[in-house]
Amino acid sequence: ELLVFEGSEPPPITAEGYVRRIADYGGCSPCCFIVAVIYLQRMKQALPGLLLTRLNFQRLFLLPVMLASKFLDDKYYSNQQWADVGGMSLPELNVLEGRTLRMLGFR
C-alpha cells in the first residue's frame, strides 16, 4: 500500500523547500496545512508502519494538502495544477488521491 508513495530517488528539493513551494504555488489557504497534518495523523493510524522519508515525503505531504484544499477552500486548483505544483504526472496524482482517500476512509 505504501510503496505507491515511494519515489525511485530522493527529490532535488528539501522537505522545507517543498512545503514552501506548495505554500507559494498551491493556491490553498493556510488552514489547509493544519488539516493536512491531521490527515497525515489519520493515515498513520490506518497504517502504523507509515513513516515520512526523503523518498515519499513529496507524495505523502502533497496529497493531504490537496484534499484539505478541496474540502476547505471555495476555490481550489484542478488535479492537473496540483500535479504541476507537486512535480508529478496527472495519472500518478490521480492514483495517489484514490489511495489517500481510501487510507482516510473517505473521511
Rosetta constraint file for C-alpha pairs under 8 A:
AtomPair CA 1 CA 99 HARMONIC 7.98 0.50
AtomPair CA 2 CA 6 HARMONIC 7.09 0.50
AtomPair CA 2 CA 50 HARMONIC 7.40 0.50
AtomPair CA 4 CA 96 HARMONIC 7.37 0.50
AtomPair CA 5 CA 56 HARMONIC 5.40 0.50
AtomPair CA 5 CA 59 HARMONIC 5.76 0.50
AtomPair CA 5 CA 60 HARMONIC 6.62 0.50
AtomPair CA 5 CA 96 HARMONIC 7.19 0.50
AtomPair CA 6 CA 55 HARMONIC 5.29 0.50
AtomPair CA 6 CA 56 HARMONIC 4.57 0.50
AtomPair CA 6 CA 59 HARMONIC 7.71 0.50
AtomPair CA 7 CA 55 HARMONIC 4.88 0.50
AtomPair CA 7 CA 56 HARMONIC 5.96 0.50
AtomPair CA 8 CA 55 HARMONIC 6.96 0.50
AtomPair CA 9 CA 55 HARMONIC 6.22 0.50
AtomPair CA 10 CA 54 HARMONIC 5.57 0.50
AtomPair CA 10 CA 55 HARMONIC 5.11 0.50
AtomPair CA 11 CA 54 HARMONIC 7.33 0.50
AtomPair CA 11 CA 55 HARMONIC 7.25 0.50
AtomPair CA 13 CA 17 HARMONIC 5.94 0.50
AtomPair CA 13 CA 18 HARMONIC 6.28 0.50
AtomPair CA 14 CA 18 HARMONIC 6.12 0.50
AtomPair CA 15 CA 19 HARMONIC 6.25 0.50
AtomPair CA 15 CA 54 HARMONIC 7.72 0.50
AtomPair CA 15 CA 57 HARMONIC 7.06 0.50
AtomPair CA 15 CA 58 HARMONIC 7.50 0.50
AtomPair CA 16 CA 20 HARMONIC 6.25 0.50
AtomPair CA 17 CA 21 HARMONIC 6.09 0.50
AtomPair CA 18 CA 22 HARMONIC 6.31 0.50
AtomPair CA 18 CA 58 HARMONIC 7.14 0.50
AtomPair CA 19 CA 23 HARMONIC 6.18 0.50
AtomPair CA 20 CA 24 HARMONIC 5.95 0.50
AtomPair CA 21 CA 25 HARMONIC 5.86 0.50
AtomPair CA 21 CA 26 HARMONIC 7.43 0.50
AtomPair CA 21 CA 85 HARMONIC 7.43 0.50
AtomPair CA 22 CA 26 HARMONIC 4.65 0.50
AtomPair CA 22 CA 27 HARMONIC 7.92 0.50
AtomPair CA 22 CA 62 HARMONIC 7.67 0.50
AtomPair CA 22 CA 85 HARMONIC 6.63 0.50
AtomPair CA 22 CA 86 HARMONIC 7.30 0.50
AtomPair CA 23 CA 27 HARMONIC 7.20 0.50
AtomPair CA 23 CA 28 HARMONIC 7.21 0.50
AtomPair CA 23 CA 30 HARMONIC 7.75 0.50
AtomPair CA 25 CA 85 HARMONIC 6.41 0.50
AtomPair CA 26 CA 77 HARMONIC 7.48 0.50
AtomPair CA 26 CA 82 HARMONIC 6.84 0.50
AtomPair CA 26 CA 85 HARMONIC 6.40 0.50
AtomPair CA 27 CA 76 HARMONIC 6.86 0.50
AtomPair CA 27 CA 77 HARMONIC 6.96 0.50
AtomPair CA 28 CA 32 HARMONIC 6.53 0.50
AtomPair CA 28 CA 69 HARMONIC 5.66 0.50
AtomPair CA 28 CA 73 HARMONIC 6.94 0.50
AtomPair CA 28 CA 76 HARMONIC 6.71 0.50
AtomPair CA 29 CA 33 HARMONIC 7.95 0.50
AtomPair CA 29 CA 69 HARMONIC 7.20 0.50
AtomPair CA 29 CA 73 HARMONIC 6.87 0.50
AtomPair CA 30 CA 34 HARMONIC 7.46 0.50
AtomPair CA 31 CA 35 HARMONIC 6.41 0.50
AtomPair CA 32 CA 36 HARMONIC 5.91 0.50
AtomPair CA 32 CA 65 HARMONIC 5.76 0.50
AtomPair CA 32 CA 68 HARMONIC 5.11 0.50
AtomPair CA 32 CA 69 HARMONIC 5.64 0.50
AtomPair CA 32 CA 72 HARMONIC 7.10 0.50
AtomPair CA 33 CA 37 HARMONIC 6.39 0.50
AtomPair CA 33 CA 65 HARMONIC 5.92 0.50
AtomPair CA 33 CA 68 HARMONIC 7.69 0.50
AtomPair CA 34 CA 38 HARMONIC 6.58 0.50
AtomPair CA 35 CA 39 HARMONIC 6.20 0.50
AtomPair CA 35 CA 64 HARMONIC 7.78 0.50
AtomPair CA 35 CA 65 HARMONIC 7.46 0.50
AtomPair CA 35 CA 68 HARMONIC 6.01 0.50
AtomPair CA 36 CA 40 HARMONIC 6.16 0.50
AtomPair CA 36 CA 61 HARMONIC 7.47 0.50
AtomPair CA 36 CA 64 HARMONIC 4.62 0.50
AtomPair CA 36 CA 65 HARMONIC 4.87 0.50
AtomPair CA 36 CA 67 HARMONIC 7.76 0.50
AtomPair CA 36 CA 68 HARMONIC 6.00 0.50
AtomPair CA 37 CA 41 HARMONIC 6.23 0.50
AtomPair CA 37 CA 64 HARMONIC 7.56 0.50
AtomPair CA 38 CA 42 HARMONIC 6.31 0.50
AtomPair CA 39 CA 43 HARMONIC 6.16 0.50
AtomPair CA 39 CA 64 HARMONIC 5.99 0.50
AtomPair CA 39 CA 104 HARMONIC 7.20 0.50
AtomPair CA 40 CA 44 HARMONIC 6.15 0.50
AtomPair CA 40 CA 60 HARMONIC 7.75 0.50
AtomPair CA 40 CA 61 HARMONIC 7.79 0.50
AtomPair CA 40 CA 64 HARMONIC 6.85 0.50
AtomPair CA 41 CA 45 HARMONIC 6.31 0.50
AtomPair CA 42 CA 46 HARMONIC 6.28 0.50
AtomPair CA 42 CA 104 HARMONIC 6.40 0.50
AtomPair CA 43 CA 47 HARMONIC 6.06 0.50
AtomPair CA 43 CA 50 HARMONIC 7.66 0.50
AtomPair CA 43 CA 100 HARMONIC 7.84 0.50
AtomPair CA 43 CA 103 HARMONIC 5.83 0.50
AtomPair CA 43 CA 104 HARMONIC 5.96 0.50
AtomPair CA 44 CA 48 HARMONIC 5.16 0.50
AtomPair CA 44 CA 49 HARMONIC 7.27 0.50
AtomPair CA 44 CA 50 HARMONIC 5.54 0.50
AtomPair CA 44 CA 51 HARMONIC 7.96 0.50
AtomPair CA 46 CA 103 HARMONIC 6.29 0.50
AtomPair CA 46 CA 104 HARMONIC 7.39 0.50
AtomPair CA 47 CA 103 HARMONIC 7.83 0.50
AtomPair CA 52 CA 56 HARMONIC 6.22 0.50
AtomPair CA 52 CA 57 HARMONIC 5.42 0.50
AtomPair CA 52 CA 60 HARMONIC 7.36 0.50
AtomPair CA 53 CA 57 HARMONIC 5.54 0.50
AtomPair CA 54 CA 58 HARMONIC 7.90 0.50
AtomPair CA 56 CA 60 HARMONIC 5.97 0.50
AtomPair CA 57 CA 61 HARMONIC 5.75 0.50
AtomPair CA 58 CA 62 HARMONIC 5.89 0.50
AtomPair CA 58 CA 86 HARMONIC 7.21 0.50
AtomPair CA 59 CA 63 HARMONIC 6.16 0.50
AtomPair CA 59 CA 86 HARMONIC 7.89 0.50
AtomPair CA 59 CA 96 HARMONIC 7.72 0.50
AtomPair CA 60 CA 64 HARMONIC 7.06 0.50
AtomPair CA 61 CA 65 HARMONIC 6.54 0.50
AtomPair CA 62 CA 66 HARMONIC 6.07 0.50
AtomPair CA 62 CA 86 HARMONIC 6.56 0.50
AtomPair CA 63 CA 67 HARMONIC 6.12 0.50
AtomPair CA 63 CA 93 HARMONIC 7.98 0.50
AtomPair CA 63 CA 96 HARMONIC 7.24 0.50
AtomPair CA 63 CA 97 HARMONIC 6.30 0.50
AtomPair CA 63 CA 100 HARMONIC 7.04 0.50
AtomPair CA 64 CA 68 HARMONIC 5.98 0.50
AtomPair CA 64 CA 100 HARMONIC 7.63 0.50
AtomPair CA 65 CA 69 HARMONIC 6.15 0.50
AtomPair CA 66 CA 70 HARMONIC 6.33 0.50
AtomPair CA 66 CA 82 HARMONIC 7.13 0.50
AtomPair CA 67 CA 71 HARMONIC 6.22 0.50
AtomPair CA 67 CA 97 HARMONIC 7.99 0.50
AtomPair CA 68 CA 72 HARMONIC 5.86 0.50
AtomPair CA 68 CA 73 HARMONIC 7.90 0.50
AtomPair CA 69 CA 73 HARMONIC 5.20 0.50
AtomPair CA 69 CA 76 HARMONIC 6.13 0.50
AtomPair CA 70 CA 74 HARMONIC 7.85 0.50
AtomPair CA 70 CA 75 HARMONIC 7.94 0.50
AtomPair CA 70 CA 76 HARMONIC 5.94 0.50
AtomPair CA 77 CA 81 HARMONIC 5.75 0.50
AtomPair CA 77 CA 82 HARMONIC 6.36 0.50
AtomPair CA 78 CA 82 HARMONIC 6.38 0.50
AtomPair CA 79 CA 83 HARMONIC 6.01 0.50
AtomPair CA 79 CA 90 HARMONIC 6.71 0.50
AtomPair CA 79 CA 93 HARMONIC 7.26 0.50
AtomPair CA 79 CA 94 HARMONIC 7.39 0.50
AtomPair CA 80 CA 84 HARMONIC 6.26 0.50
AtomPair CA 80 CA 89 HARMONIC 7.94 0.50
AtomPair CA 80 CA 90 HARMONIC 5.57 0.50
AtomPair CA 81 CA 85 HARMONIC 6.24 0.50
AtomPair CA 82 CA 86 HARMONIC 5.87 0.50
AtomPair CA 83 CA 87 HARMONIC 5.84 0.50
AtomPair CA 83 CA 88 HARMONIC 5.08 0.50
AtomPair CA 83 CA 89 HARMONIC 5.71 0.50
AtomPair CA 83 CA 90 HARMONIC 5.50 0.50
AtomPair CA 83 CA 93 HARMONIC 6.12 0.50
AtomPair CA 84 CA 88 HARMONIC 6.41 0.50
AtomPair CA 84 CA 89 HARMONIC 7.41 0.50
AtomPair CA 88 CA 92 HARMONIC 6.68 0.50
AtomPair CA 88 CA 93 HARMONIC 6.73 0.50
AtomPair CA 89 CA 93 HARMONIC 6.24 0.50
AtomPair CA 90 CA 94 HARMONIC 6.11 0.50
AtomPair CA 91 CA 95 HARMONIC 6.33 0.50
AtomPair CA 92 CA 96 HARMONIC 6.22 0.50
AtomPair CA 93 CA 97 HARMONIC 6.02 0.50
AtomPair CA 94 CA 98 HARMONIC 6.44 0.50
AtomPair CA 95 CA 99 HARMONIC 6.37 0.50
AtomPair CA 96 CA 100 HARMONIC 5.98 0.50
AtomPair CA 97 CA 101 HARMONIC 6.11 0.50
AtomPair CA 98 CA 102 HARMONIC 6.21 0.50
AtomPair CA 99 CA 103 HARMONIC 6.20 0.50
AtomPair CA 100 CA 104 HARMONIC 6.21 0.50
AtomPair CA 101 CA 105 HARMONIC 6.12 0.50
AtomPair CA 101 CA 106 HARMONIC 4.97 0.50
AtomPair CA 101 CA 107 HARMONIC 7.66 0.50
AtomPair CA 102 CA 106 HARMONIC 5.90 0.50
